[in-house]
Amino acid sequence: MPGQLIALVRTGQIGRDCAPSLTISHVVAEKIADDAAGTRPAWTKRVPALTEIWESFGTPRMRAQAEATAPHQLALRNIYIPTTSLWRHSA
């Protein structure tokens, strides 16, 4: 299924505006595997970095903070979202 979604984006059958959402879902799978010291799903290797930076909204200072604290799995694919927007640590 993930490979089919990637193919649909590459062929233009799904708009490029969906690409960040697809890439984030792949990165989440990688991060979960990394955090659990497991093996990353093989299909995540086929997900390229976004051609343009995708970042959260906010002031320049907020965006700089998001870039500085984005998980490396996201940053490698040009996605800069604060870690706290995606993962919450249980108390």
C-alpha positions as CSV (number, residue, x, y, z in Angstrom):
1,M,0.0,0.0,0.0
2,P,2.6,2.7,0.9
3,G,4.5,1.9,-2.4
4,Q,1.2,2.4,-4.3
5,L,0.7,5.8,-2.7
6,I,4.2,6.9,-3.6
7,A,3.6,5.8,-7.2
8,L,0.4,7.8,-7.4
9,V,2.1,11.0,-6.3
10,R,5.0,10.5,-8.7
11,T,2.7,9.9,-11.6
12,G,0.5,12.9,-10.8
13,Q,-2.6,10.8,-9.9
14,I,-2.5,12.3,-6.4
15,G,-1.6,16.0,-6.2
16,R,1.8,17.0,-4.9
17,D,0.1,18.9,-2.1
18,C,-0.5,15.4,-0.5
19,A,3.2,14.6,-0.6
20,P,4.0,16.2,2.9
21,S,1.2,14.1,4.5
22,L,2.5,10.9,2.9
23,T,6.1,11.7,3.8
24,I,5.1,12.5,7.4
25,S,3.3,9.1,7.7
26,H,6.5,7.4,6.5
27,V,8.7,9.4,8.9
28,V,6.4,8.5,11.8
29,A,6.9,4.8,11.0
30,E,10.6,5.3,11.0
31,K,10.7,7.3,14.3
32,I,8.5,4.7,16.1
33,A,10.9,1.9,14.9
34,D,13.9,3.9,15.9
35,D,12.5,4.7,19.4
36,A,11.7,1.0,19.9
37,A,15.2,0.0,18.7
38,G,13.4,-2.0,16.0
39,T,13.9,-2.3,12.3
40,R,12.5,0.4,10.1
41,P,9.8,-0.8,7.6
42,A,11.5,-1.4,4.2
43,W,9.0,0.7,2.3
44,T,10.2,3.9,4.1
45,K,13.5,3.8,2.2
46,R,11.6,4.7,-1.0
47,V,10.3,8.0,0.3
48,P,12.4,10.9,-1.0
49,A,12.9,14.2,0.7
50,L,10.4,16.9,-0.2
51,T,11.7,19.3,-2.8
52,E,10.6,22.3,-0.8
53,I,10.9,22.9,2.9
54,W,7.7,22.1,4.8
55,E,7.4,23.8,8.1
56,S,4.9,24.7,10.8
57,F,3.3,28.1,10.9
58,G,4.5,30.7,13.3
59,T,6.7,33.6,13.9
60,P,10.3,33.5,12.6
61,R,11.4,32.6,16.1
62,M,8.9,29.8,16.4
63,R,9.9,28.4,13.0
64,A,13.6,28.5,13.9
65,Q,12.8,26.6,17.1
66,A,10.9,24.0,15.1
67,E,13.8,23.6,12.8
68,A,16.2,23.2,15.7
69,T,14.1,20.6,17.5
70,A,12.7,18.6,14.6
71,P,13.5,14.9,14.8
72,H,16.3,14.0,12.5
73,Q,14.0,11.6,10.6
74,L,11.9,14.7,9.6
75,A,14.8,17.0,8.9
76,L,16.3,14.6,6.5
77,R,13.2,15.0,4.4
78,N,12.9,18.8,4.7
79,I,10.1,18.7,7.2
80,Y,10.4,21.0,10.2
81,I,7.7,20.4,12.8
82,P,8.3,20.6,16.6
83,T,8.6,17.2,18.2
84,T,5.9,18.2,20.6
85,S,3.4,18.5,17.7
86,L,3.8,14.8,16.8
87,W,4.8,13.0,20.0
88,R,3.8,13.5,23.6
89,H,5.6,11.9,26.5
90,S,3.4,10.3,29.0
91,A,3.6,11.6,32.6
